[in-house]
């Protein structure tokens, strides 16, 4: 029971602690360690991209997003309204990705204890 709080804290910090498990791939050549770790890593990458995009879009300098600048003209441009909608979607997706990653990480740690 004493390990329960530390295990919960490790699972709660899964977006940070998952990267240490990448160094253990060589220790499990015949195991399905990669198969059970890859979904968590993919969720962590999506979570961090979502957080970075939220920070950028909600910063004071982000009035719009332009993609494909050519000769001073943007090929795709999101207006302030588009940025607001994208920010709202990302604000919904970030917690969903966090809960999904927490569940995946905790399920892996319960099933395959170290």
C-alpha positions as CSV (number, residue, x, y, z in Angstrom):
1,X,0.0,0.0,0.0
2,X,2.9,2.4,0.6
3,X,3.8,2.3,-3.1
4,X,0.3,3.3,-4.1
5,X,0.8,7.1,-3.8
6,X,4.1,7.0,-5.7
7,X,2.5,4.9,-8.4
8,X,-0.4,7.3,-8.7
9,X,2.0,10.3,-8.9
10,X,4.0,8.5,-11.6
11,X,0.8,7.8,-13.5
12,X,-0.5,11.4,-13.1
13,X,2.8,12.7,-14.5
14,X,2.6,10.3,-17.5
15,X,3.3,12.9,-20.2
16,X,6.7,13.4,-18.6
17,X,7.5,9.9,-17.3
18,X,6.7,8.0,-20.5
19,X,9.9,9.2,-22.2
20,X,12.1,7.2,-19.8
21,X,10.4,4.0,-21.0
22,X,11.8,4.6,-24.4
23,X,15.3,3.7,-23.1
24,X,14.0,0.2,-22.2
25,X,13.3,-1.0,-25.7
26,X,16.6,-2.9,-25.9
27,X,15.9,-4.8,-22.7
28,X,12.7,-6.4,-24.2
29,X,13.7,-7.7,-27.7
30,X,11.3,-10.7,-27.6
31,X,8.6,-9.0,-25.6
32,X,5.6,-6.9,-26.7
33,X,7.0,-3.9,-24.8
34,X,7.0,-1.7,-27.9
35,X,3.3,-2.7,-28.7
36,X,2.1,-1.7,-25.2
37,X,4.3,1.5,-25.0
38,X,3.7,2.9,-28.5
39,X,0.1,4.0,-27.9
40,X,1.1,5.8,-24.8
41,X,4.0,7.6,-26.6
42,X,1.7,8.6,-29.5
43,X,-0.9,10.0,-27.0
44,X,1.9,11.9,-25.2
45,X,3.1,13.4,-28.5
46,X,-0.5,14.4,-29.4
47,X,-1.0,15.8,-25.9
48,X,2.2,18.0,-26.0
49,X,1.4,19.2,-29.6
50,X,-2.1,20.2,-28.3
51,X,-0.6,22.0,-25.3
52,X,1.9,23.9,-27.4
53,X,-0.8,24.9,-29.9
54,X,-3.0,26.1,-27.1
55,X,-0.2,28.2,-25.7
56,X,0.6,29.7,-29.1
57,X,-3.0,30.4,-30.0
58,X,-3.9,31.9,-26.7
59,X,-0.8,34.1,-26.5
60,X,-1.3,37.8,-27.0
61,X,0.7,37.9,-30.3
62,X,-1.4,35.2,-32.1
63,X,-4.1,37.1,-34.0
64,X,-4.3,34.6,-36.8
65,X,-2.5,31.7,-38.4
66,X,-1.1,31.8,-41.9
67,X,0.1,28.8,-43.8
68,X,1.9,28.8,-47.1
69,X,3.2,32.4,-47.5
70,X,4.1,33.1,-51.1
71,X,4.9,36.6,-52.4
72,X,3.3,38.2,-49.3
73,X,0.0,36.4,-49.7
74,X,-1.2,33.6,-47.5
75,X,-2.5,30.4,-49.1
76,X,-4.5,29.5,-45.9
77,X,-5.4,31.9,-43.2
78,X,-7.4,31.5,-40.0
79,X,-9.1,34.6,-38.8
80,X,-9.6,35.5,-35.2
81,X,-12.8,33.5,-35.2
82,X,-11.1,30.5,-36.7
83,X,-8.4,30.7,-34.1
84,X,-11.0,30.9,-31.3
85,X,-12.8,27.8,-32.7
86,X,-9.5,25.9,-33.0
87,X,-8.5,27.0,-29.5
88,X,-11.8,25.7,-28.2
89,X,-11.4,22.3,-29.9
90,X,-7.8,22.0,-28.6
91,X,-9.0,23.0,-25.1
92,X,-11.5,20.0,-25.3
93,X,-8.9,17.6,-26.8
94,X,-6.1,18.2,-24.3
95,X,-8.0,16.9,-21.3
96,X,-9.3,14.0,-23.3
97,X,-5.8,13.1,-24.4
98,X,-4.5,13.4,-20.8
99,X,-7.2,11.1,-19.4
100,X,-6.6,8.6,-22.2
101,X,-2.9,8.6,-21.7
102,X,-3.4,8.3,-17.9
103,X,-5.6,5.3,-18.4
104,X,-3.2,3.6,-20.9
105,X,-0.2,4.3,-18.6
106,X,-2.0,3.0,-15.5
107,X,-3.2,-0.1,-17.3
108,X,0.3,-0.9,-18.5
109,X,1.8,-0.4,-15.1
110,X,-0.8,-2.6,-13.4
111,X,-0.5,-5.4,-15.9
112,X,3.3,-5.3,-16.2
113,X,4.7,-4.3,-12.8
114,X,8.4,-3.5,-12.6
